[in-house]
Amino acid sequence: TNKTILRRTSLSSRNGGGDAANNRNDQDREIARNKKEKKDREGHIKSAALALTIGKMYEELNTAQKSLELYDEALDLWKYEPNRAGKNMFGGFTADEIIAISDEELELIMKLCAAKGRIGNSSASLSKTHQLRFTRSWLDAIDIYEQYTKNKELLHRSIIF
């Protein structure tokens, strides 16, 4: 019986360690993926906060186009689905993208949408087409918020934007 146990141990180590080793590898991959996702989230949060700060400076310098580009670039950080065609969109995001964001990220996304809308409110010389685009930003914020609250329980319901 001791020879059988030794033989099984020897065979399992040659075959990749058996179920225990495979489970360990799966756990290690999951831990690495979670660390990467956390790092990505932290990067998105820092980038969005910086975009809001710099975008506000551009607004004060009357360079609204630069602000818009910056806000759009920051919003694109959360758009990861390659096959967006034919999917239901909520404020420019798919349902899966919205489900994947945290409460803190939601707040920043809402602030970015509101900042885009604010640019339209401050520019009286805009064409009707541009005014509609900026109004759409406010509506996008509402669509994103409503989709988010359908799928998650918010930790903090007070979001100011």
N, C-alpha and C positions, 0 to 999 in steps of 0.2 A: 504493500500500500504506500509506503514512503517513496518507492521508486515511481509509482504512478503519479503522486503529487508533484514530485520533482520534474517528471516528464511533462506534465500539464503546464507547470510554471515555465519550463524551458520553451515549450511550444507557443505559449501565449506571448512570451517576450519576443520570439521571432516573428510572430504575426502582428506586431504593433502593440503588444501589451494587452490584448483582449479588450473586453468591455470597459474595464476600469480605466485603461489608458485612453481609450477613445472618448470616454466621458470626460476625462481630465483635459484632453485636447479641446473638446467642445467647450468646456468651461473656460479654458484659457482664451479661446477665440471670442467667446461671449464677453469676457472681461475686457479684452483688447478693443472690441467693437464699442462697448459702453464707454470706455475711456475716450475713444476717438469722437463719439457722438457728443460727449460732455464738452470736450475741447472745441468741437465745431460750434456747439451752442454758445459757449462763452465767447468765441470769436465773432459770431453773428451779433450777439448782444453788444459787445464793445464796438463793432463796426457801425451798427445802427445808431447807437448813442452818439458816436462821433459824427455820423452823417447828419443827425439832427442839429448838433452844435454848429458844424461848419455850414450846413444849409441855411441856418438862421443868419449866419454872418453874411452869406451871399445875398440873402433877402435884404438885409440892411444896406448892402452896397448896390441895390437895385439890379442885381444880376440873377433874375428869377430863373432863367433857363439853366444856369449852372446848379441852382438849388434843385430844380426838378430832376435833372440828370442824376444828381447825387442821391436823392430820395428813391428814385426808380432803381438805381443800382443796389441800394441797401435792401429794398423790398425783394429784389431778385435773389438775395441770399437764401431765402426760404423756399424758392421754387426749384425743386429738384427732380420732379417727374419729367422724364424725357418725352413720353407720349401723352401730350396734353389734349390733342385733337379729339373731339367727340366726348370729352369728359365734362361733367357739370363744373362750372367755375363759380367761385364765390369771391368777389373782389380781386380777381386775377389769380386765385389759388384754387387748386383742386381740393376736394374734401379730405383726401389722405394727407396732403401737405398741412392743412389746418389742424387735423387731428394730432399731427406730430409735434406741434409747437407747444411750448410751455406758457404758463400764465404771464411770465415776465416778457417772453417774446411777443405774445399777443399785445401787450401794452405798447411795446415799441412799434409793432406793425401798425397799430391804430394811430399812434402819434405820427408816424411817417405819412400815412394816408391823410391825416388831418393837416399836416404841414403842406402837403400838395394842394389841398383844398384852400388853405389859407392864402396861398400865393394868388389864386384866382380871385379871391375876395379883395385883395389889396391892389389889384390892377384893373382900373376902370376902363382902360383903352383896349381891352381884349375883344376879339370877335366872338360872335355867338358860339361858334364851334369850340373855341378855346374855353369859353365860360362853361359849356356843357362838360368838357373834359375835367375841369376842376370840380364841378359839382359832382361828377362821377366819383371822384376821390372820396368825398364825404360818404356817398352811398356804398362805396367799396368797404369802407371801415365798418359800416353797419352790417353789411352782408357777411363779412369775416367774423365779426363778433357774434352774430346770430348763429352761424354755422358752428362756431367754436362751442357756444353754450349748449347746443343740442347734443354734443358728444362728450362734454366734460363738465365736471362740477368745478366751477372757479373757486380758487382759494380766497381770492379777494375780488369782490364784485365792483369795487369802486375804481374805475379806470377814468382818469381825467386826460382829455386830449383837446 
